[in-house]
Amino acid sequence: MRHWAENHLRKAEPVHAGEHAPDSSRKRSIVEGSRSEGQQLAHQLAEHLVGLDRKVILRTRDIRSWAALQRGFGRGSEPDLSDRRLEKPDTLVRTMKRVPGITVWADKQRPKFGATRDSVVMNFTPMEGASWPELKRYLSDLEGVGLDEPF
């Protein structure tokens, strides 16, 4: 660590308290290694979405259900979302949001699906002022984004 810091200071300004350290392959490796299995799946899914050649929106509920089944948390063919080992929706969304090219609508932006609201993940940045009625045509399910096979 000290060796890295000394080399870094020869090339750049110091990193002050509260600032993020510059990106490096070592830092990425440490971050990747610290992700839970569900976070790794969410990250891979986000990278897959960014690589698509069309605009796609997925519901967080569907992403979490998919992650549950991928991890073997199910009752028959249905995901067991009550399994305490399964990551919370916010954890999966936070992981996906870190992938460049992913946009998340959460909190007050959550669109309404029937009587409930759910956050959504997009592989594009909507135009400023865009509303859900304008964007919902991009809503897809996981089969629609080519996730028939596990990662």
Secondary structure by P-SEA (a helix, b strand, c coil): caaaaaaaaaccccccccccccccaaaaaaaaaaccaaaaaaaaaaaaaaaccbbbbbbaaaaaaaaaaaacccccccccccccccccaaaaaaaaaacccccccccccccccccbbbbbbbccccccccccccccccccccccccccccc
